[in-house]
C-alpha cells in the first residue's frame, strides 16, 4: 500500500523512481483515494513509461490507450483466469495500471500472484526442466471469449492474421533484477515447444495450476478511486467473478520488451 502520493499531479523524479523500484520489488502497488480523471490516469502512466496500445480492446472505450472493462456477469469472460496481460504479443507489457471507476454492491476483488515465488517453489529438477522450455502464446482464446461475451466487435480472423502466435520462455528472466519468474498462463498459453503431446498434456496444466496456489497471492478489495500498478513481467492477476451488478475499471498498459 502506497500513501502520500497524489497521482493527479506530476511526480518529481525521486518519487517516480521510487515507485518504479517499488513495483519491481513488491510486484504490485496499491493506491487509495485517487479520484483521477482518465487524462490524469494516462498522464501518470506516461510518467512510468511508454504506453502499450493493446492488440484489441473492449468496445466501450474511445481512447485506444485506455481499456474500459465493463462487466456484470464476469464468469467465464477471461478475467477469472490467472493471467498476465497481452502475453500473445512479441513484447508483452512491462506493467498495468488499473483504476476502479464503478464497483458492484458485493465482491469484485482482484487477486495478484507472484510468479517469482511460483518459480522458486518448484523443485530443483522441475526448475531445470522449465528453464529449457518455451511456450506458445496465442490471441485466439482471450479474443474469442471477449467476442462471445459481447465485449468486443473485433474480427477474429483479421486479428489472428495481424497477431500470429508468439513463443516466450516458460521461465523468463526479469530484465531489472535477473530473477526467474514463471511466464505461462491459462488465458493465452496454448502449448509447450519441443515436447510430445502427452508430455504437454501433463506439464502445461501442472504449471498453470501451480501458479494458483494461495501461498503466492494477495487479494485486494477495491474502493472507487483505488489504483493498482503491477509488474506484468512477474505478476499474474485474477478478477474474482463473484458479483452480479456492474463493475467498471479503466486499465492502461506500459510497453515492455521481448521476454528472455
GIRARA-V679636 format. One line per field, one symbol per residue. ss: DSSP state (A for helix, B for strand, O for the rest). phi: phi as a letter, one per 40 degrees, with the letter a starting at -180 (. if undefined). A space follows every 50 residues. Layout:
ss: ???
phi: ???
This chain:
ss: OBOOOOOOOOOOAAAAAAAAAAAAAAOBBBBOOOOOOAAAAAAAAAAAOO BBOOOOOOOOOOOOOOBBBBBOOOOOOOOOOOBOOOOOOOOOOOBBBBBB BBOOOOOOOBBBBBAAAAAAOOOAAAAAAAAOOBBBBOOAAAAAAAAAOO OOOOOAAAAAAAOOOBBBBOBBBOOOOOOBBBOOOOOOBBBBOOOOAAAA AAAAAAAAAAOOOAAABBBBOOOOOOBBBBBOOOBBBBBOOOOOOOBBBB BBBBOOOOOO
phi: .bbgbbccbdcccccdcccccccccbgabbbbgbcccdccdcccdcccic cbcccabdcccbbccbcbcbbbbccgchccbdabcfccbcbddcabbbbc bbbccbggcbcbbcccccccccccccccccdcbbbcbbcdcccccccccg cbbccdccccccbcdbbbccbccccccgccacbbaccbccaccgbcdccc ccccdccccdcccdccbbbbccbcgcbbbbcccbbbbacccbbbbcbbbb bbbbcbbccb
